[in-house]
């Protein structure tokens, strides 16, 4: 651009030296117009350069701000890393303490379990002793077929007795049973009815024994002399077997029948016999 301007100036000098003034003036005007155009282009480019310079200045300022921010971030990052390291150390300490506490808790649980077992064993032994003494205190009367004296329990409420009698069927197959105590005269009549009850049950009949009355298929049974003799012979056989085993204390097999009662009405109770 500088060379072109220089050449235009030289052309204008040559034109001035020539004799024809009109043509020279025209040439000068043309040269000036060219110079003006070039100057305008230069001014436009200079303005663009100024804009670029301003933009670069702004960019430099922004870069400076970014560098400052980055520097602050680096410092904060360093502080965070240090804090993380400190927290990591604290976590390690906490984990170690938790592990130690866990072991101590497990040891305490183990010791507590052993202590509880020991206490339970001691309590069980003491309870067994108390139950044994209580059972010995409650046993009275003549020994039964297994050589042991019966245990008598007294209930304050009739409902409790009924609840026990309703669950006596769960003792089927055991060497012991539960029955309700009756006056001696009723017990005597009931013993005479047991063989008849057993025979009727084997025949598939519906049997129900209420106190000293036997009902077969819903009808009250009337005893005969022959059946009373059968009951007497059955009782004598049991007594003879008991006398033979009087010298031995271990329990014998279960009785040939066991009586259980279930509630039949508000005042009557059913007693069943199992072989």
Secondary structure, 3 states (H helix, E strand, C coil): CHHHHHHHHHHHHHHHHCCCHHHHHHHHHHHHHHHHHHHHHHHHHHHHHHHHHHHHHHHHHHHHHHHHHHHHHHHHHHHHHHHHHHHHHHHHHHHHHHHHHHHHHHHHHHHHHHHHHHHHHHHHHHHHHHHHHHHHHHEEEEECCCCCEEECCCCCCHHHHHHHHHCHHHHCCCCCCCCCCCCHHHHHHHHHHHHHHHHHHHCCCCEEEECCEEEECCEECCCCHHHHHHHHHHHHHHHHHHHHCCCCCCCCCCCCCEEEEEECCCCCEEEEEEC
